[in-house]
Amino acid sequence: MSLVNAYEFKKCVNRYKGDRHIINFNCRDQFMVMSFAQFTERSGPRDIETTLNLYTQDLYRSGLKTMPKSTLAEANEKKDWRIIYQDFAQVMIREAKDQYVGQKLRIDLDEMVYALDSSTIELCLKLCPWATFHHGKGAFKMYTLMDLRGSIPTFVYLTHGRVHDSKIMDKIKGNVKYDLIYKHFHLNNAYFVTRAKDNMVYEVLESREVDPSAGLISDQTIRLTATTTSSKYPDTLRFVIYEDFSTGIVYRFLSNNFKLEALTIAELYRERWQIELFFKWIKQHLHIKTFCGTSMNAVFTQICIAICDYLLLIIAMIRYTFEPNLHLISNSIGQILFKRGNIREIFNQPAFSVNVPEGELVGQINLW
């Protein structure tokens, strides 16, 4: 929690008077308690209250407070998620990006590379009637733009599940909307790599040699020929077909970059797996079946705080030079929140290997 910029956090709160008429449980307390719940994987307000009461002796020096579950629920319902935590998430994003200046991608590219995707998170429609989706189900969507250097989400947009992706394309600038990728990327001299639609109609203008042993099937220059798509994207496109030998799946990629190797085009799309890991982390650590509130404000508040916690772990990894990866750290951080000691030394413990001679059991107790 010392990584939380108290000055910037206070600015976000004061900007919208988030602590007005608040005495006992302010925005900082709410952030701390909800972060505690995320890291320790609490299952709901009652579980949070009970667990905090068990750690009474450790709470003061950690900056935490015990509080009734009704107080936490009221804070999540009333404190506007957009004006406090969404603002502070942007502060955390800037700090995380500053930590990863100069970091290299797995593939040898100097350019800035971002991944863009959305994830649908289901909710109980009876408890959250605002989260309309389809077929009587409830859900909301999380659209995320991620900087692949450091796996940093640089833009997050939340909406209820019924909103179609095309409705917010102007906000997130992407997806296979030919007119939008032509307008926002191609005309602005930015490169993109995206999946091609199966029903895409096109003509081949040029074919280049590829290495089948690397999984490449073809590398072509094409032009869209369907009446609608050709008017939306009138320029040429690069069409790369690639087979993943490990799964046997054939991928069809579109790009406006004709300079990179065909295999690099495929590898760029593989890098987007980092955004899938982000969605997986959020879903695992949100405990989405037991949100601490059912209103849109309460649900989105919990998500924004979880994103801030994710960014805190990323900042800690580079600042304290942790050896374990993000997955291992996120799984173990809840067990050591009140452990006294240097956090760098805790996570960077040397691994000792014990060589046991074959046929000998050292210190093994017989069960029967």
Secondary structure, DSSP 8 states (H G I E B T S, - for coil): -TTS-HHHHHHHHHHTTTTTT-SSS-HHHHHHHHHHHHHHT--SHHHHHHHHHHTHHHHHHHT-----HHHHHHHHHHS-TTTTHHHHHHHHHHHHHHHTTT---SSS--S--EEEEEEEEEE-TTT-TT-B-STT-EEEEEEEEEETTTTEEEEEEEEETTS-GGGGHHHH--SS-HHHHHHHTGGGT---EEE--TT--EEEEEEE---GGGTEEEEEEEEE-SHHHHHH--S-EEEEEEEETTTTEEEEEEES--SS-HHHHHHHHHTTHHHHHHHHHHHHHHTTTS-S-SSHHHHHHHHHHHHHHHHHHHHHHHHTT-SS-HHHHHHHGGGSTT--S-HHHHHT---------TT--TT-----
